[in-house]
Amino acid sequence: RNYLLKKGKALLPTKENLAHFENKKAEIIKKNEIERNKAIEISNKLKTLKVTLKKEIMENGNLYGSVTIKEICNEILNTSNIEIKAEQIELTSNIKSKGEYKFTVNLHAEVQSEVLLEVISKE
């Protein structure tokens, strides 16, 4: 108790301190609600989006290399003007062949969106 009070890591439960705590709590809740609403709005846009990547493909249908998260982020930004960070994208496996894949975008702690990715030949 003495350590926490001396270092400023805790406050005594006075009326002023409790009121300050409640104000901070209300601000944090309001800020979280605004961020959540923005994430829901972006999620609704992403649900209708189909990302198409053109890659060089071998004769057997495999790619030269694999699709990276950075490529997916850039393509989403180019096609829909929505900026997604690489940390928000969650791939279930490496994409090394042409076809359609689904991946998850974590926009907020409570909001996720599933997006369809199609890998086609560059020709």
VOGULUM-286788 format. One record per residue: x, y, z of N, C-alpha, C, O in turn; residue number from 1. Coordinates in steps of 0.1 Angstrom, whole numbers, plus 5000, padded with zeros to 4 digits. Layout:
+------+------+------+------+------+------+------+------+------+------+------+------+------+
|  n_x |  n_y |  n_z | ca_x | ca_y | ca_z |  c_x |  c_y |  c_z |  o_x |  o_y |  o_z | resi |
+------+------+------+------+------+------+------+------+------+------+------+------+------+
|    X |    Y |    Z |    X |    Y |    Z |    X |    Y |    Z |    X |    Y |    Z |  NUM |
...
+------+------+------+------+------+------+------+------+------+------+------+------+------+
% end
This chain:
+------+------+------+------+------+------+------+------+------+------+------+------+------+
|  n_x |  n_y |  n_z | ca_x | ca_y | ca_z |  c_x |  c_y |  c_z |  o_x |  o_y |  o_z | resi |
+------+------+------+------+------+------+------+------+------+------+------+------+------+
| 5008 | 4988 | 5000 | 5000 | 5000 | 5000 | 5009 | 5013 | 5000 | 5006 | 5022 | 4992 |    1 |
| 5019 | 5013 | 5008 | 5027 | 5025 | 5009 | 5035 | 5026 | 4996 | 5037 | 5037 | 4991 |    2 |
| 5040 | 5015 | 4990 | 5047 | 5016 | 4978 | 5039 | 5021 | 4967 | 5043 | 5030 | 4959 |    3 |
| 5027 | 5016 | 4965 | 5018 | 5021 | 4954 | 5014 | 5036 | 4956 | 5014 | 5043 | 4946 |    4 |
| 5011 | 5040 | 4968 | 5008 | 5054 | 4970 | 5020 | 5063 | 4967 | 5019 | 5074 | 4961 |    5 |
| 5032 | 5059 | 4972 | 5044 | 5067 | 4970 | 5048 | 5069 | 4956 | 5052 | 5079 | 4952 |    6 |
| 5046 | 5058 | 4948 | 5050 | 5058 | 4934 | 5039 | 5064 | 4925 | 5041 | 5066 | 4913 |    7 |
| 5028 | 5068 | 4930 | 5017 | 5074 | 4922 | 5010 | 5063 | 4914 | 5003 | 5067 | 4904 |    8 |
| 5010 | 5051 | 4917 | 5004 | 5040 | 4910 | 4990 | 5037 | 4915 | 4982 | 5030 | 4909 |    9 |
| 4986 | 5043 | 4927 | 4973 | 5041 | 4933 | 4969 | 5054 | 4940 | 4977 | 5062 | 4943 |   10 |
| 4956 | 5055 | 4941 | 4951 | 5067 | 4948 | 4941 | 5062 | 4959 | 4936 | 5051 | 4959 |   11 |
| 4940 | 5070 | 4969 | 4931 | 5067 | 4980 | 4917 | 5070 | 4975 | 4915 | 5078 | 4967 |   12 |
| 4907 | 5062 | 4980 | 4893 | 5063 | 4975 | 4886 | 5075 | 4981 | 4876 | 5073 | 4988 |   13 |
| 4890 | 5087 | 4977 | 4883 | 5099 | 4981 | 4872 | 5103 | 4971 | 4872 | 5097 | 4960 |   14 |
| 4864 | 5112 | 4975 | 4853 | 5116 | 4966 | 4859 | 5122 | 4953 | 4854 | 5119 | 4942 |   15 |
| 4869 | 5130 | 4954 | 4875 | 5136 | 4942 | 4881 | 5125 | 4933 | 4880 | 5126 | 4921 |   16 |
| 4889 | 5116 | 4939 | 4895 | 5106 | 4931 | 4885 | 5096 | 4925 | 4887 | 5092 | 4913 |   17 |
| 4874 | 5093 | 4932 | 4864 | 5085 | 4926 | 4857 | 5092 | 4914 | 4854 | 5085 | 4904 |   18 |
| 4854 | 5105 | 4916 | 4848 | 5112 | 4905 | 4857 | 5113 | 4893 | 4853 | 5112 | 4881 |   19 |
| 4870 | 5115 | 4895 | 4880 | 5115 | 4884 | 4881 | 5102 | 4877 | 4881 | 5101 | 4865 |   20 |
| 4880 | 5091 | 4885 | 4880 | 5077 | 4879 | 4868 | 5075 | 4871 | 4869 | 5070 | 4860 |   21 |
| 4856 | 5079 | 4875 | 4844 | 5077 | 4868 | 4844 | 5085 | 4855 | 4839 | 5081 | 4844 |   22 |
| 4850 | 5098 | 4855 | 4851 | 5106 | 4843 | 4860 | 5099 | 4833 | 4857 | 5098 | 4821 |   23 |
| 4872 | 5094 | 4837 | 4881 | 5087 | 4828 | 4874 | 5075 | 4823 | 4876 | 5072 | 4811 |   24 |
| 4867 | 5067 | 4831 | 4860 | 5055 | 4826 | 4850 | 5058 | 4815 | 4849 | 5051 | 4805 |   25 |
| 4842 | 5069 | 4817 | 4833 | 5073 | 4807 | 4839 | 5077 | 4794 | 4834 | 5074 | 4783 |   26 |
| 4851 | 5084 | 4795 | 4858 | 5088 | 4783 | 4863 | 5076 | 4775 | 4862 | 5075 | 4763 |   27 |
| 4868 | 5066 | 4783 | 4874 | 5054 | 4776 | 4862 | 5046 | 4770 | 4864 | 5041 | 4759 |   28 |
| 4851 | 5045 | 4776 | 4839 | 5038 | 4771 | 4835 | 5045 | 4758 | 4831 | 5038 | 4748 |   29 |
| 4834 | 5058 | 4758 | 4829 | 5066 | 4747 | 4839 | 5064 | 4735 | 4834 | 5062 | 4724 |   30 |
| 4852 | 5065 | 4738 | 4862 | 5063 | 4727 | 4861 | 5049 | 4721 | 4862 | 5048 | 4709 |   31 |
| 4859 | 5039 | 4730 | 4858 | 5025 | 4725 | 4846 | 5024 | 4716 | 4847 | 5016 | 4706 |   32 |
| 4835 | 5030 | 4720 | 4823 | 5029 | 4712 | 4824 | 5035 | 4698 | 4819 | 5030 | 4688 |   33 |
| 4831 | 5047 | 4698 | 4834 | 5053 | 4685 | 4843 | 5044 | 4676 | 4840 | 5043 | 4664 |   34 |
| 4853 | 5039 | 4682 | 4862 | 5030 | 4674 | 4854 | 5017 | 4669 | 4856 | 5013 | 4658 |   35 |
| 4846 | 5012 | 4678 | 4838 | 5000 | 4674 | 4828 | 5003 | 4662 | 4827 | 4995 | 4653 |   36 |
| 4822 | 5015 | 4663 | 4813 | 5019 | 4652 | 4820 | 5021 | 4639 | 4815 | 5017 | 4628 |   37 |
| 4832 | 5027 | 4639 | 4840 | 5028 | 4627 | 4844 | 5014 | 4622 | 4844 | 5012 | 4610 |   38 |
| 4848 | 5005 | 4631 | 4851 | 4991 | 4627 | 4839 | 4984 | 4620 | 4841 | 4977 | 4611 |   39 |
| 4828 | 4986 | 4626 | 4816 | 4980 | 4620 | 4813 | 4985 | 4606 | 4809 | 4978 | 4597 |   40 |
| 4815 | 4998 | 4604 | 4813 | 5005 | 4591 | 4823 | 4999 | 4581 | 4819 | 4996 | 4570 |   41 |
| 4835 | 4998 | 4585 | 4845 | 4992 | 4576 | 4842 | 4977 | 4573 | 4844 | 4972 | 4562 |   42 |
| 4838 | 4970 | 4583 | 4834 | 4956 | 4582 | 4823 | 4954 | 4571 | 4824 | 4945 | 4563 |   43 |
| 4813 | 4963 | 4572 | 4803 | 4962 | 4562 | 4808 | 4964 | 4548 | 4803 | 4957 | 4538 |   44 |
| 4817 | 4973 | 4546 | 4823 | 4975 | 4533 | 4832 | 4963 | 4528 | 4832 | 4959 | 4517 |   45 |
| 4839 | 4957 | 4538 | 4848 | 4946 | 4534 | 4840 | 4933 | 4531 | 4845 | 4925 | 4523 |   46 |
| 4828 | 4931 | 4537 | 4820 | 4919 | 4534 | 4816 | 4918 | 4520 | 4815 | 4907 | 4514 |   47 |
| 4814 | 4930 | 4513 | 4810 | 4929 | 4499 | 4823 | 4929 | 4489 | 4821 | 4929 | 4477 |   48 |
| 4834 | 4931 | 4495 | 4847 | 4932 | 4487 | 4852 | 4918 | 4483 | 4852 | 4909 | 4491 |   49 |
| 4857 | 4918 | 4471 | 4864 | 4906 | 4466 | 4877 | 4910 | 4461 | 4878 | 4918 | 4451 |   50 |
| 4888 | 4906 | 4467 | 4901 | 4910 | 4464 | 4907 | 4901 | 4453 | 4906 | 4889 | 4455 |   51 |
| 4912 | 4907 | 4442 | 4918 | 4899 | 4431 | 4932 | 4902 | 4430 | 4936 | 4914 | 4428 |   52 |
| 4941 | 4892 | 4431 | 4955 | 4894 | 4429 | 4959 | 4887 | 4417 | 4956 | 4875 | 4415 |   53 |
| 4967 | 4893 | 4408 | 4972 | 4887 | 4396 | 4987 | 4884 | 4399 | 4995 | 4892 | 4402 |   54 |
| 4990 | 4871 | 4398 | 5003 | 4866 | 4400 | 5008 | 4857 | 4389 | 5000 | 4852 | 4381 |   55 |
| 5021 | 4855 | 4388 | 5026 | 4846 | 4378 | 5024 | 4832 | 4383 | 5028 | 4828 | 4394 |   56 |
| 5018 | 4824 | 4374 | 5015 | 4810 | 4378 | 5022 | 4800 | 4369 | 5022 | 4802 | 4357 |   57 |
| 5026 | 4789 | 4375 | 5033 | 4778 | 4367 | 5022 | 4770 | 4360 | 5010 | 4772 | 4363 |   58 |
| 5026 | 4761 | 4351 | 5016 | 4753 | 4344 | 5007 | 4744 | 4353 | 4996 | 4742 | 4349 |   59 |
| 5013 | 4740 | 4364 | 5005 | 4731 | 4373 | 4996 | 4739 | 4382 | 4989 | 4733 | 4390 |   60 |
| 4995 | 4752 | 4381 | 4986 | 4760 | 4390 | 4992 | 4766 | 4402 | 4986 | 4774 | 4409 |   61 |
| 5005 | 4763 | 4405 | 5012 | 4768 | 4417 | 5018 | 4782 | 4413 | 5021 | 4785 | 4402 |   62 |
| 5020 | 4790 | 4424 | 5026 | 4803 | 4422 | 5041 | 4802 | 4423 | 5046 | 4793 | 4428 |   63 |
| 5047 | 4812 | 4417 | 5062 | 4814 | 4419 | 5063 | 4821 | 4432 | 5062 | 4834 | 4432 |   64 |
| 5065 | 4815 | 4443 | 5065 | 4821 | 4456 | 5051 | 4819 | 4463 | 5044 | 4809 | 4461 |   65 |
| 5047 | 4829 | 4471 | 5034 | 4828 | 4477 | 5028 | 4843 | 4478 | 5035 | 4852 | 4476 |   66 |
| 5015 | 4843 | 4482 | 5009 | 4856 | 4484 | 5012 | 4861 | 4498 | 5011 | 4854 | 4508 |   67 |
| 5017 | 4874 | 4499 | 5020 | 4879 | 4512 | 5009 | 4888 | 4517 | 5000 | 4893 | 4510 |   68 |
| 5009 | 4890 | 4530 | 4999 | 4899 | 4536 | 5000 | 4913 | 4531 | 4991 | 4920 | 4530 |   69 |
| 5013 | 4917 | 4529 | 5015 | 4931 | 4524 | 5008 | 4933 | 4510 | 5003 | 4944 | 4508 |   70 |
| 5009 | 4923 | 4502 | 5003 | 4924 | 4488 | 4987 | 4925 | 4490 | 4981 | 4933 | 4483 |   71 |
| 4982 | 4918 | 4499 | 4968 | 4918 | 4502 | 4964 | 4932 | 4507 | 4954 | 4938 | 4502 |   72 |
| 4971 | 4938 | 4516 | 4969 | 4951 | 4522 | 4969 | 4962 | 4510 | 4960 | 4970 | 4510 |   73 |
| 4979 | 4961 | 4502 | 4980 | 4970 | 4491 | 4969 | 4969 | 4481 | 4964 | 4979 | 4476 |   74 |
| 4964 | 4957 | 4478 | 4953 | 4955 | 4469 | 4940 | 4960 | 4475 | 4932 | 4966 | 4467 |   75 |
| 4938 | 4958 | 4488 | 4926 | 4963 | 4494 | 4926 | 4979 | 4493 | 4916 | 4985 | 4491 |   76 |
| 4938 | 4985 | 4496 | 4939 | 4999 | 4495 | 4936 | 5004 | 4481 | 4930 | 5014 | 4479 |   77 |
| 4942 | 4997 | 4471 | 4940 | 5002 | 4457 | 4926 | 5000 | 4452 | 4921 | 5009 | 4445 |   78 |
| 4919 | 4990 | 4456 | 4906 | 4987 | 4451 | 4895 | 4994 | 4458 | 4885 | 4999 | 4452 |   79 |
| 4896 | 4995 | 4471 | 4885 | 5001 | 4479 | 4888 | 5013 | 4488 | 4879 | 5018 | 4495 |   80 |
| 4901 | 5017 | 4488 | 4905 | 5029 | 4495 | 4903 | 5027 | 4511 | 4902 | 5036 | 4518 |   81 |
| 4904 | 5014 | 4515 | 4903 | 5011 | 4529 | 4917 | 5007 | 4533 | 4923 | 4998 | 4528 |   82 |
| 4923 | 5013 | 4543 | 4936 | 5010 | 4548 | 4935 | 5000 | 4559 | 4930 | 5002 | 4570 |   83 |
| 4941 | 4988 | 4557 | 4942 | 4977 | 4566 | 4957 | 4975 | 4570 | 4965 | 4975 | 4561 |   84 |
| 4959 | 4974 | 4582 | 4973 | 4971 | 4587 | 4976 | 4956 | 4585 | 4967 | 4948 | 4586 |   85 |
| 4988 | 4952 | 4583 | 4992 | 4938 | 4581 | 4989 | 4930 | 4594 | 4986 | 4918 | 4593 |   86 |
| 4990 | 4936 | 4606 | 4987 | 4929 | 4618 | 4972 | 4925 | 4619 | 4969 | 4916 | 4627 |   87 |
| 4963 | 4932 | 4612 | 4949 | 4929 | 4613 | 4945 | 4917 | 4605 | 4934 | 4912 | 4607 |   88 |
| 4953 | 4913 | 4595 | 4949 | 4902 | 4586 | 4954 | 4889 | 4592 | 4965 | 4888 | 4597 |   89 |
| 4945 | 4879 | 4591 | 4948 | 4866 | 4597 | 4945 | 4856 | 4586 | 4934 | 4853 | 4582 |   90 |
| 4956 | 4850 | 4581 | 4956 | 4840 | 4571 | 4956 | 4826 | 4578 | 4964 | 4824 | 4587 |   91 |
| 4948 | 4817 | 4573 | 4948 | 4803 | 4580 | 4959 | 4795 | 4575 | 4964 | 4786 | 4582 |   92 |
| 4964 | 4797 | 4562 | 4975 | 4790 | 4557 | 4982 | 4798 | 4546 | 4976 | 4809 | 4542 |   93 |
| 4994 | 4794 | 4542 | 5000 | 4801 | 4531 | 4993 | 4799 | 4518 | 4988 | 4788 | 4515 |   94 |
| 4993 | 4809 | 4510 | 4986 | 4808 | 4497 | 4996 | 4806 | 4486 | 5004 | 4816 | 4483 |   95 |
| 4997 | 4794 | 4480 | 5008 | 4791 | 4471 | 5002 | 4786 | 4457 | 5010 | 4781 | 4449 |   96 |
| 4989 | 4787 | 4455 | 4983 | 4782 | 4443 | 4972 | 4791 | 4439 | 4966 | 4798 | 4448 |   97 |
| 4967 | 4791 | 4426 | 4956 | 4799 | 4422 | 4943 | 4794 | 4428 | 4942 | 4782 | 4431 |   98 |
| 4933 | 4802 | 4429 | 4920 | 4798 | 4434 | 4914 | 4809 | 4443 | 4919 | 4820 | 4444 |   99 |
| 4904 | 4805 | 4450 | 4897 | 4814 | 4459 | 4900 | 4810 | 4474 | 4900 | 4799 | 4477 |  100 |
| 4902 | 4820 | 4482 | 4906 | 4818 | 4496 | 4898 | 4828 | 4504 | 4894 | 4839 | 4500 |  101 |
| 4896 | 4825 | 4517 | 4889 | 4834 | 4526 | 4900 | 4837 | 4537 | 4907 | 4829 | 4542 |  102 |
| 4900 | 4850 | 4541 | 4908 | 4854 | 4553 | 4900 | 4863 | 4562 | 4891 | 4869 | 4557 |  103 |
| 4905 | 4864 | 4574 | 4898 | 4873 | 4584 | 4906 | 4885 | 4586 | 4918 | 4885 | 4587 |  104 |
| 4898 | 4896 | 4588 | 4904 | 4909 | 4591 | 4899 | 4913 | 4605 | 4887 | 4914 | 4607 |  105 |
| 4908 | 4915 | 4615 | 4904 | 4918 | 4628 | 4905 | 4934 | 4629 | 4915 | 4940 | 4630 |  106 |
| 4893 | 4940 | 4629 | 4892 | 4954 | 4629 | 4891 | 4960 | 4643 | 4896 | 4971 | 4645 |  107 |
| 4886 | 4953 | 4652 | 4884 | 4957 | 4666 | 4883 | 4944 | 4675 | 4881 | 4934 | 4669 |  108 |
| 4884 | 4946 | 4687 | 4884 | 4934 | 4696 | 4870 | 4927 | 4695 | 4870 | 4914 | 4696 |  109 |
| 4860 | 4934 | 4691 | 4847 | 4928 | 4690 | 4842 | 4926 | 4675 | 4831 | 4921 | 4673 |  110 |
| 4850 | 4932 | 4666 | 4845 | 4932 | 4652 | 4856 | 4925 | 4643 | 4867 | 4929 | 4642 |  111 |
| 4851 | 4915 | 4635 | 4859 | 4908 | 4625 | 4851 | 4908 | 4612 | 4839 | 4908 | 4612 |  112 |
| 4859 | 4907 | 4602 | 4852 | 4906 | 4588 | 4859 | 4895 | 4580 | 4872 | 4894 | 4581 |  113 |
| 4852 | 4888 | 4573 | 4857 | 4878 | 4564 | 4857 | 4883 | 4550 | 4847 | 4888 | 4545 |  114 |
| 4869 | 4882 | 4543 | 4870 | 4887 | 4529 | 4874 | 4876 | 4520 | 4882 | 4867 | 4524 |  115 |
| 4869 | 4877 | 4508 | 4872 | 4867 | 4497 | 4884 | 4872 | 4489 | 4884 | 4883 | 4484 |  116 |
| 4894 | 4863 | 4487 | 4906 | 4866 | 4479 | 4906 | 4856 | 4468 | 4905 | 4844 | 4469 |  117 |
| 4908 | 4862 | 4456 | 4910 | 4853 | 4444 | 4923 | 4855 | 4438 | 4927 | 4867 | 4435 |  118 |
| 4931 | 4845 | 4435 | 4944 | 4845 | 4429 | 4942 | 4840 | 4415 | 4938 | 4829 | 4413 |  119 |
| 4946 | 4849 | 4405 | 4944 | 4846 | 4391 | 4958 | 4848 | 4384 | 4967 | 4853 | 4389 |  120 |
| 4958 | 4843 | 4372 | 4970 | 4844 | 4363 | 4972 | 4858 | 4359 | 4962 | 4865 | 4357 |  121 |
| 4984 | 4862 | 4357 | 4988 | 4876 | 4353 | 4984 | 4879 | 4339 | 4983 | 4890 | 4335 |  122 |
| 4983 | 4868 | 4331 | 4980 | 4870 | 4316 | 4967 | 4877 | 4313 | 4964 | 4879 | 4302 |  123 |
+------+------+------+------+------+------+------+------+------+------+------+------+------+
% end
